[in-house]
Amino acid sequence: KIGNETLKAELGRAAWKLFHTTMAKFPDKPTQDEQTALFSYIHLFARLYPCGECASHFRLILNKFPPQVSTRSNAAAWACHVHNEVNKSLNRQLFDCSKIGDFYDCGCADEDDEGKK
Ligand code: FAD
């Protein structure tokens, strides 16, 4: 049982890292297609997340707080908020979402300017 909890927590940390980094790299001014893509990604993430109990709990949170995909900063703030909703339900400390700005950096900021590297 303890092993299961450890694995579930590891999966959670990896998933949140990917989730928040995806928001941090989302365009400032996304096209309609990019907004649709992120909206679908979030819903599919909530549908397919491997911990089924976590996924169904997260889907309830999504129903209450629909994904905000209009800009990078809205998406990042929304993701921080829903992660805090999970933190609350697990009696964890809340994250200060005003600090989300530079926290998630994938080291891949310049990959669109291939020629400049
Ligand atoms: P995590 O919550 O994994 O956070 C990792 C790091 O992210 C933190 O150390 C901090 O630096 C940063 N962080 C914390 N809060 C925020 C925030 N609001 N915004 C941005 N960054 C932040 N576990 C369960 O036992 N039951 C569940 O129902 C459950 N549901 C989950 C649903 C989803 C969608 C996901 C991705 C995970 C879920 N988990 C669940 C796992 C749980 O959220 C944690 O990932 C796990 O318990 C490990 O917790 P942690 O304290 O290491 O930090």
Backbone and ligand atoms as CSV (ligand in chain L), in Angstrom:
chain,resi,resn,atom,element,x,y,z
A,1,LYS,N,N,0.836,-1.214,0.000
A,1,LYS,CA,C,0.000,0.000,0.000
A,1,LYS,C,C,0.868,1.261,0.000
A,2,ILE,N,N,1.909,1.262,0.867
A,2,ILE,CA,C,2.814,2.416,0.896
A,2,ILE,C,C,3.508,2.576,-0.458
A,3,GLY,N,N,3.917,1.469,-1.056
A,3,GLY,CA,C,4.514,1.508,-2.391
A,3,GLY,C,C,3.583,2.132,-3.404
A,4,ASN,N,N,2.317,1.774,-3.341
A,4,ASN,CA,C,1.343,2.346,-4.265
A,4,ASN,C,C,1.247,3.858,-4.114
A,5,GLU,N,N,1.229,4.317,-2.873
A,5,GLU,CA,C,1.120,5.760,-2.633
A,5,GLU,C,C,2.356,6.489,-3.167
A,6,THR,N,N,3.527,5.859,-2.987
A,6,THR,CA,C,4.762,6.470,-3.490
A,6,THR,C,C,4.727,6.594,-5.013
A,7,LEU,N,N,4.261,5.547,-5.666
A,7,LEU,CA,C,4.202,5.569,-7.135
A,7,LEU,C,C,3.178,6.594,-7.617
A,8,LYS,N,N,2.066,6.668,-6.923
A,8,LYS,CA,C,1.022,7.622,-7.300
A,8,LYS,C,C,1.544,9.053,-7.165
A,9,ALA,N,N,2.318,9.301,-6.097
A,9,ALA,CA,C,2.882,10.635,-5.882
A,9,ALA,C,C,3.927,10.970,-6.947
A,10,GLU,N,N,4.751,9.971,-7.318
A,10,GLU,CA,C,5.755,10.191,-8.373
A,10,GLU,C,C,5.094,10.529,-9.696
A,11,LEU,N,N,4.055,9.781,-10.013
A,11,LEU,CA,C,3.301,10.054,-11.242
A,11,LEU,C,C,2.728,11.466,-11.184
A,12,GLY,N,N,2.200,11.848,-10.023
A,12,GLY,CA,C,1.615,13.182,-9.869
A,12,GLY,C,C,2.639,14.279,-10.105
A,13,ARG,N,N,3.814,14.133,-9.498
A,13,ARG,CA,C,4.851,15.171,-9.677
A,13,ARG,C,C,5.274,15.283,-11.130
A,14,ALA,N,N,5.436,14.139,-11.795
A,14,ALA,CA,C,5.827,14.152,-13.215
A,14,ALA,C,C,4.727,14.792,-14.060
A,15,ALA,N,N,3.491,14.436,-13.763
A,15,ALA,CA,C,2.364,14.941,-14.556
A,15,ALA,C,C,2.191,16.440,-14.369
A,16,TRP,N,N,2.275,16.894,-13.114
A,16,TRP,CA,C,2.123,18.344,-12.871
A,16,TRP,C,C,3.239,19.115,-13.552
A,17,LYS,N,N,4.456,18.558,-13.508
A,17,LYS,CA,C,5.592,19.236,-14.156
A,17,LYS,C,C,5.304,19.431,-15.652
A,18,LEU,N,N,4.861,18.363,-16.299
A,18,LEU,CA,C,4.530,18.464,-17.724
A,18,LEU,C,C,3.355,19.425,-17.937
A,19,PHE,N,N,2.363,19.316,-17.099
A,19,PHE,CA,C,1.148,20.130,-17.242
A,19,PHE,C,C,1.485,21.624,-17.154
A,20,HIS,N,N,2.195,22.014,-16.097
A,20,HIS,CA,C,2.505,23.440,-15.917
A,20,HIS,C,C,3.500,23.930,-16.964
A,21,THR,N,N,4.442,23.074,-17.366
A,21,THR,CA,C,5.413,23.493,-18.379
A,21,THR,C,C,4.718,23.685,-19.739
A,22,THR,N,N,3.709,22.874,-19.994
A,22,THR,CA,C,2.920,23.045,-21.224
A,22,THR,C,C,2.247,24.413,-21.232
A,23,MET,N,N,1.721,24.835,-20.101
A,23,MET,CA,C,1.065,26.156,-20.007
A,23,MET,C,C,2.099,27.276,-20.174
A,24,ALA,N,N,3.281,27.077,-19.554
A,24,ALA,CA,C,4.321,28.111,-19.613
A,24,ALA,C,C,4.827,28.333,-21.042
A,25,LYS,N,N,4.685,27.311,-21.901
A,25,LYS,CA,C,5.142,27.403,-23.296
A,25,LYS,C,C,4.000,27.708,-24.264
A,26,PHE,N,N,2.791,27.779,-23.776
A,26,PHE,CA,C,1.640,28.079,-24.634
A,26,PHE,C,C,1.786,29.522,-25.141
A,27,PRO,N,N,1.349,29.797,-26.381
A,27,PRO,CA,C,1.539,31.158,-26.917
A,27,PRO,C,C,0.827,32.238,-26.095
A,28,ASP,N,N,1.439,33.431,-26.076
A,28,ASP,CA,C,0.800,34.593,-25.449
A,28,ASP,C,C,-0.496,34.940,-26.159
A,29,LYS,N,N,-0.427,34.846,-27.496
A,29,LYS,CA,C,-1.612,35.146,-28.313
A,29,LYS,C,C,-1.928,33.933,-29.178
A,30,PRO,N,N,-2.569,32.925,-28.610
A,30,PRO,CA,C,-2.827,31.692,-29.350
A,30,PRO,C,C,-3.879,31.888,-30.448
A,31,THR,N,N,-3.726,31.157,-31.531
A,31,THR,CA,C,-4.767,31.131,-32.562
A,31,THR,C,C,-5.962,30.341,-32.015
A,32,GLN,N,N,-7.068,30.427,-32.731
A,32,GLN,CA,C,-8.245,29.644,-32.352
A,32,GLN,C,C,-7.886,28.156,-32.326
A,33,ASP,N,N,-7.110,27.722,-33.315
A,33,ASP,CA,C,-6.722,26.302,-33.390
A,33,ASP,C,C,-5.865,25.894,-32.187
A,34,GLU,N,N,-4.951,26.766,-31.778
A,34,GLU,CA,C,-4.110,26.477,-30.617
A,34,GLU,C,C,-4.946,26.420,-29.326
A,35,GLN,N,N,-5.932,27.317,-29.241
A,35,GLN,CA,C,-6.806,27.302,-28.056
A,35,GLN,C,C,-7.620,26.010,-27.997
A,36,THR,N,N,-8.129,25.591,-29.160
A,36,THR,CA,C,-8.891,24.340,-29.223
A,36,THR,C,C,-8.005,23.161,-28.850
A,37,ALA,N,N,-6.758,23.201,-29.318
A,37,ALA,CA,C,-5.820,22.108,-29.033
A,37,ALA,C,C,-5.579,21.997,-27.530
A,38,LEU,N,N,-5.341,23.129,-26.864
A,38,LEU,CA,C,-5.069,23.072,-25.418
A,38,LEU,C,C,-6.309,22.608,-24.652
A,39,PHE,N,N,-7.467,23.112,-25.084
A,39,PHE,CA,C,-8.715,22.710,-24.422
A,39,PHE,C,C,-8.898,21.187,-24.520
A,40,SER,N,N,-8.669,20.638,-25.709
A,40,SER,CA,C,-8.794,19.187,-25.915
A,40,SER,C,C,-7.757,18.429,-25.098
A,41,TYR,N,N,-6.525,18.954,-25.112
A,41,TYR,CA,C,-5.420,18.313,-24.381
A,41,TYR,C,C,-5.790,18.170,-22.900
A,42,ILE,N,N,-6.325,19.245,-22.329
A,42,ILE,CA,C,-6.668,19.230,-20.905
A,42,ILE,C,C,-7.775,18.210,-20.638
A,43,HIS,N,N,-8.782,18.192,-21.507
A,43,HIS,CA,C,-9.874,17.235,-21.296
A,43,HIS,C,C,-9.412,15.795,-21.485
A,44,LEU,N,N,-8.540,15.577,-22.453
A,44,LEU,CA,C,-8.033,14.214,-22.670
A,44,LEU,C,C,-7.094,13.797,-21.536
A,45,PHE,N,N,-6.322,14.741,-21.029
A,45,PHE,CA,C,-5.469,14.494,-19.859
A,45,PHE,C,C,-6.353,14.015,-18.693
A,46,ALA,N,N,-7.456,14.717,-18.473
A,46,ALA,CA,C,-8.356,14.368,-17.367
A,46,ALA,C,C,-9.062,13.032,-17.622
A,47,ARG,N,N,-9.223,12.689,-18.882
A,47,ARG,CA,C,-9.894,11.427,-19.209
A,47,ARG,C,C,-8.949,10.237,-19.107
A,48,LEU,N,N,-7.693,10.453,-19.526
A,48,LEU,CA,C,-6.753,9.336,-19.673
A,48,LEU,C,C,-5.715,9.251,-18.563
A,49,TYR,N,N,-5.710,10.184,-17.629
A,49,TYR,CA,C,-4.709,10.166,-16.553
A,49,TYR,C,C,-4.705,8.780,-15.898
A,50,PRO,N,N,-3.520,8.171,-15.771
A,50,PRO,CA,C,-3.467,6.757,-15.394
A,50,PRO,C,C,-4.020,6.396,-14.016
A,51,CYS,N,N,-4.000,7.326,-13.072
A,51,CYS,CA,C,-4.612,7.043,-11.763
A,51,CYS,C,C,-6.101,7.377,-11.895
A,52,GLY,N,N,-6.923,6.349,-11.983
A,52,GLY,CA,C,-8.343,6.533,-12.303
A,52,GLY,C,C,-9.101,7.342,-11.266
A,53,GLU,N,N,-8.766,7.111,-9.998
A,53,GLU,CA,C,-9.409,7.840,-8.901
A,53,GLU,C,C,-9.054,9.329,-8.995
A,54,CYS,N,N,-7.770,9.601,-9.298
A,54,CYS,CA,C,-7.319,10.989,-9.461
A,54,CYS,C,C,-8.028,11.628,-10.653
A,55,ALA,N,N,-8.122,10.871,-11.754
A,55,ALA,CA,C,-8.720,11.397,-12.985
A,55,ALA,C,C,-10.182,11.772,-12.750
A,56,SER,N,N,-10.935,10.913,-12.060
A,56,SER,CA,C,-12.354,11.235,-11.899
A,56,SER,C,C,-12.526,12.412,-10.951
A,57,HIS,N,N,-11.655,12.495,-9.966
A,57,HIS,CA,C,-11.681,13.650,-9.082
A,57,HIS,C,C,-11.338,14.930,-9.867
A,58,PHE,N,N,-10.333,14.825,-10.730
A,58,PHE,CA,C,-9.911,16.003,-11.511
A,58,PHE,C,C,-11.008,16.444,-12.495
A,59,ARG,N,N,-11.758,15.487,-13.028
A,59,ARG,CA,C,-12.851,15.852,-13.948
A,59,ARG,C,C,-13.921,16.674,-13.235
A,60,LEU,N,N,-14.163,16.394,-11.970
A,60,LEU,CA,C,-15.120,17.208,-11.205
A,60,LEU,C,C,-14.594,18.632,-11.059
A,61,ILE,N,N,-13.291,18.752,-10.820
A,61,ILE,CA,C,-12.677,20.087,-10.701
A,61,ILE,C,C,-12.801,20.829,-12.039
A,62,LEU,N,N,-12.568,20.118,-13.149
A,62,LEU,CA,C,-12.692,20.742,-14.484
A,62,LEU,C,C,-14.115,21.227,-14.747
A,63,ASN,N,N,-15.096,20.458,-14.283
A,63,ASN,CA,C,-16.488,20.889,-14.491
A,63,ASN,C,C,-16.758,22.196,-13.764
A,64,LYS,N,N,-16.136,22.330,-12.598
A,64,LYS,CA,C,-16.346,23.532,-11.799
A,64,LYS,C,C,-15.522,24.706,-12.324
A,65,PHE,N,N,-14.314,24.406,-12.815
A,65,PHE,CA,C,-13.392,25.442,-13.296
A,65,PHE,C,C,-12.950,25.093,-14.703
A,66,PRO,N,N,-13.738,25.481,-15.706
A,66,PRO,CA,C,-13.408,25.120,-17.091
A,66,PRO,C,C,-12.063,25.703,-17.515
A,67,PRO,N,N,-11.309,24.978,-18.336
A,67,PRO,CA,C,-9.987,25.435,-18.777
A,67,PRO,C,C,-10.018,26.831,-19.394
A,68,GLN,N,N,-9.034,27.640,-19.031
A,68,GLN,CA,C,-8.879,28.992,-19.580
A,68,GLN,C,C,-7.737,28.939,-20.581
A,69,VAL,N,N,-8.049,29.102,-21.837
A,69,VAL,CA,C,-7.039,28.880,-22.880
A,69,VAL,C,C,-6.838,30.101,-23.777
A,70,SER,N,N,-7.314,31.289,-23.335
A,70,SER,CA,C,-7.267,32.463,-24.218
A,70,SER,C,C,-5.875,33.076,-24.339
A,71,THR,N,N,-5.034,32.942,-23.306
A,71,THR,CA,C,-3.653,33.435,-23.362
A,71,THR,C,C,-2.783,32.525,-22.503
A,72,ARG,N,N,-1.463,32.658,-22.680
A,72,ARG,CA,C,-0.530,31.894,-21.837
A,72,ARG,C,C,-0.763,32.189,-20.359
A,73,SER,N,N,-0.865,33.473,-20.010
A,73,SER,CA,C,-0.949,33.790,-18.583
A,73,SER,C,C,-2.268,33.297,-18.000
A,74,ASN,N,N,-3.355,33.353,-18.778
A,74,ASN,CA,C,-4.625,32.810,-18.273
A,74,ASN,C,C,-4.539,31.297,-18.087
A,75,ALA,N,N,-3.898,30.620,-19.030
A,75,ALA,CA,C,-3.773,29.161,-18.944
A,75,ALA,C,C,-2.918,28.768,-17.733
A,76,ALA,N,N,-1.815,29.502,-17.539
A,76,ALA,CA,C,-0.912,29.185,-16.425
A,76,ALA,C,C,-1.605,29.448,-15.085
A,77,ALA,N,N,-2.335,30.555,-14.992
A,77,ALA,CA,C,-3.040,30.883,-13.746
A,77,ALA,C,C,-4.145,29.860,-13.477
A,78,TRP,N,N,-4.828,29.468,-14.537
A,78,TRP,CA,C,-5.894,28.453,-14.370
A,78,TRP,C,C,-5.295,27.128,-13.868
A,79,ALA,N,N,-4.184,26.702,-14.478
A,79,ALA,CA,C,-3.566,25.420,-14.098
A,79,ALA,C,C,-3.108,25.466,-12.646
A,80,CYS,N,N,-2.556,26.607,-12.247
A,80,CYS,CA,C,-2.122,26.772,-10.863
A,80,CYS,C,C,-3.334,26.652,-9.935
A,81,HIS,N,N,-4.423,27.276,-10.343
A,81,HIS,CA,C,-5.635,27.224,-9.518
A,81,HIS,C,C,-6.155,25.792,-9.367
A,82,VAL,N,N,-6.243,25.048,-10.460
A,82,VAL,CA,C,-6.802,23.693,-10.330
A,82,VAL,C,C,-5.841,22.761,-9.583
A,83,HIS,N,N,-4.533,22.995,-9.726
A,83,HIS,CA,C,-3.580,22.212,-8.932
A,83,HIS,C,C,-3.797,22.526,-7.440
A,84,ASN,N,N,-4.046,23.797,-7.134
A,84,ASN,CA,C,-4.337,24.145,-5.739
A,84,ASN,C,C,-5.628,23.489,-5.249
A,85,GLU,N,N,-6.591,23.315,-6.138
A,85,GLU,CA,C,-7.817,22.609,-5.742
A,85,GLU,C,C,-7.477,21.174,-5.331
A,86,VAL,N,N,-6.579,20.526,-6.093
A,86,VAL,CA,C,-6.137,19.170,-5.729
A,86,VAL,C,C,-5.359,19.236,-4.411
A,87,ASN,N,N,-4.469,20.233,-4.288
A,87,ASN,CA,C,-3.704,20.390,-3.034
A,87,ASN,C,C,-4.647,20.494,-1.829
A,88,LYS,N,N,-5.697,21.292,-1.985
A,88,LYS,CA,C,-6.662,21.471,-0.890
A,88,LYS,C,C,-7.267,20.143,-0.501
A,89,SER,N,N,-7.680,19.375,-1.489
A,89,SER,CA,C,-8.369,18.123,-1.181
A,89,SER,C,C,-7.428,17.115,-0.525
A,90,LEU,N,N,-6.115,17.293,-0.733
A,90,LEU,CA,C,-5.132,16.396,-0.111
A,90,LEU,C,C,-4.509,17.025,1.134
A,91,ASN,N,N,-5.070,18.164,1.569
A,91,ASN,CA,C,-4.543,18.882,2.737
A,91,ASN,C,C,-3.086,19.294,2.579
A,92,ARG,N,N,-2.732,19.705,1.361
A,92,ARG,CA,C,-1.366,20.172,1.101
A,92,ARG,C,C,-1.330,21.693,1.165
A,93,GLN,N,N,-0.118,22.199,1.287
A,93,GLN,CA,C,0.075,23.652,1.235
A,93,GLN,C,C,-0.309,24.174,-0.142
A,94,LEU,N,N,-0.882,25.378,-0.160
A,94,LEU,CA,C,-1.227,25.974,-1.443
A,94,LEU,C,C,-0.015,26.693,-2.028
A,95,PHE,N,N,0.046,26.701,-3.345
A,95,PHE,CA,C,1.129,27.360,-4.078
A,95,PHE,C,C,0.701,28.800,-4.340
A,96,ASP,N,N,1.635,29.743,-4.206
A,96,ASP,CA,C,1.334,31.154,-4.492
A,96,ASP,C,C,1.366,31.365,-6.006
A,97,CYS,N,N,0.183,31.483,-6.600
A,97,CYS,CA,C,0.094,31.520,-8.070
A,97,CYS,C,C,0.662,32.805,-8.676
A,98,SER,N,N,0.929,33.825,-7.850
A,98,SER,CA,C,1.577,35.020,-8.397
A,98,SER,C,C,3.050,34.721,-8.715
A,99,LYS,N,N,3.558,33.559,-8.238
A,99,LYS,CA,C,4.963,33.197,-8.472
A,99,LYS,C,C,5.125,32.219,-9.632
A,100,ILE,N,N,4.044,31.976,-10.383
A,100,ILE,CA,C,4.079,30.921,-11.397
A,100,ILE,C,C,4.944,31.332,-12.604
A,101,GLY,N,N,5.087,32.658,-12.818
A,101,GLY,CA,C,5.752,33.206,-13.997
A,101,GLY,C,C,6.981,32.476,-14.492
A,102,ASP,N,N,8.058,32.459,-13.675
A,102,ASP,CA,C,9.319,31.884,-14.136
A,102,ASP,C,C,9.588,30.504,-13.559
A,103,PHE,N,N,8.616,29.932,-12.874
A,103,PHE,CA,C,8.847,28.694,-12.136
A,103,PHE,C,C,9.016,27.490,-13.069
A,104,TYR,N,N,8.264,27.477,-14.144
A,104,TYR,CA,C,8.298,26.324,-15.070
A,104,TYR,C,C,9.002,26.711,-16.354
A,105,ASP,N,N,10.258,26.273,-16.459
A,105,ASP,CA,C,11.092,26.614,-17.606
A,105,ASP,C,C,11.620,25.305,-18.177
A,106,CYS,N,N,11.368,25.084,-19.467
A,106,CYS,CA,C,11.821,23.813,-20.056
A,106,CYS,C,C,13.186,23.966,-20.703
A,107,GLY,N,N,13.765,25.180,-20.703
A,107,GLY,CA,C,15.061,25.374,-21.345
A,107,GLY,C,C,14.969,25.274,-22.857
A,108,CYS,N,N,13.769,25.514,-23.375
A,108,CYS,CA,C,13.566,25.345,-24.820
A,108,CYS,C,C,12.938,26.594,-25.423
A,109,ALA,N,N,13.230,27.750,-24.825
A,109,ALA,CA,C,12.553,28.978,-25.239
A,109,ALA,C,C,12.857,29.404,-26.669
A,110,ASP,N,N,14.069,29.098,-27.154
A,110,ASP,CA,C,14.471,29.644,-28.449
A,110,ASP,C,C,14.354,28.662,-29.604
A,111,GLU,N,N,13.653,27.576,-29.381
A,111,GLU,CA,C,13.686,26.548,-30.429
A,111,GLU,C,C,12.971,26.954,-31.713
A,112,ASP,N,N,12.184,28.045,-31.655
A,112,ASP,CA,C,11.517,28.484,-32.877
A,112,ASP,C,C,12.467,29.260,-33.795
A,113,ASP,N,N,13.583,29.793,-33.224
A,113,ASP,CA,C,14.559,30.511,-34.059
A,113,ASP,C,C,15.732,29.592,-34.337
A,114,GLU,N,N,15.482,28.526,-35.071
A,114,GLU,CA,C,16.520,27.521,-35.326
A,114,GLU,C,C,17.811,28.147,-35.835
A,115,GLY,N,N,17.677,29.097,-36.765
A,115,GLY,CA,C,18.843,29.674,-37.421
A,115,GLY,C,C,19.729,30.466,-36.476
A,116,LYS,N,N,19.179,30.908,-35.380
A,116,LYS,CA,C,19.918,31.817,-34.492
A,116,LYS,C,C,20.801,31.091,-33.482
A,117,LYS,N,N,20.751,29.758,-33.455
A,117,LYS,CA,C,21.489,29.041,-32.408
A,117,LYS,C,C,22.897,28.685,-32.827
L,1,FAD,P1,P,2.767,18.008,-6.207
L,1,FAD,O1,O,1.368,18.405,-5.876
L,1,FAD,O2,O,2.972,16.839,-7.113
L,1,FAD,O3,O,3.485,19.275,-6.831
L,1,FAD,C1,C,4.797,19.177,-7.367
L,1,FAD,C2,C,5.441,20.527,-7.270
L,1,FAD,O4,O,4.668,21.458,-8.025
L,1,FAD,C3,C,5.456,21.104,-5.865
L,1,FAD,O5,O,6.573,20.655,-5.156
L,1,FAD,C4,C,5.491,22.584,-6.119
L,1,FAD,O6,O,6.816,23.004,-6.421
L,1,FAD,C5,C,4.679,22.723,-7.373
L,1,FAD,N1,N,3.286,23.103,-7.125
L,1,FAD,C6,C,2.497,22.794,-6.066
L,1,FAD,N2,N,1.288,23.347,-6.209
L,1,FAD,C7,C,1.301,24.008,-7.385
L,1,FAD,C8,C,0.347,24.787,-8.074
L,1,FAD,N3,N,-0.875,25.009,-7.590
L,1,FAD,N4,N,0.695,25.324,-9.267
L,1,FAD,C9,C,1.929,25.130,-9.758
L,1,FAD,N5,N,2.880,24.414,-9.159
L,1,FAD,C10,C,2.572,23.861,-7.972
L,1,FAD,N6,N,-3.077,12.172,-5.514
L,1,FAD,C11,C,-3.965,11.570,-4.675
L,1,FAD,O7,O,-3.531,10.948,-3.698
L,1,FAD,N7,N,-5.310,11.647,-4.882
L,1,FAD,C12,C,-5.844,12.320,-5.951
L,1,FAD,O8,O,-7.064,12.361,-6.132
L,1,FAD,C13,C,-4.932,12.932,-6.859
L,1,FAD,N8,N,-5.399,13.577,-7.961
L,1,FAD,C14,C,-4.504,14.062,-8.871
L,1,FAD,C15,C,-4.982,14.627,-10.052
L,1,FAD,C16,C,-4.107,15.065,-11.022
L,1,FAD,C17,C,-4.627,15.637,-12.300
L,1,FAD,C18,C,-2.702,14.959,-10.820
L,1,FAD,C19,C,-1.746,15.419,-11.883
L,1,FAD,C20,C,-2.238,14.417,-9.642
L,1,FAD,C21,C,-3.105,13.962,-8.663
L,1,FAD,N9,N,-2.650,13.401,-7.475
L,1,FAD,C22,C,-3.542,12.826,-6.598
L,1,FAD,C23,C,-1.216,13.454,-7.114
L,1,FAD,C24,C,-0.942,14.681,-6.223
L,1,FAD,O9,O,-1.505,15.875,-6.794
L,1,FAD,C25,C,0.559,14.959,-6.062
L,1,FAD,O10,O,1.180,15.053,-7.320
L,1,FAD,C26,C,1.296,13.926,-5.247
L,1,FAD,O11,O,0.599,13.693,-4.041
L,1,FAD,C27,C,2.730,14.404,-4.915
L,1,FAD,O12,O,2.608,15.596,-4.151
L,1,FAD,P2,P,3.783,16.604,-3.879
L,1,FAD,O13,O,3.552,17.138,-2.511
L,1,FAD,O14,O,5.096,15.990,-4.172
L,1,FAD,O15,O,3.587,17.851,-4.859
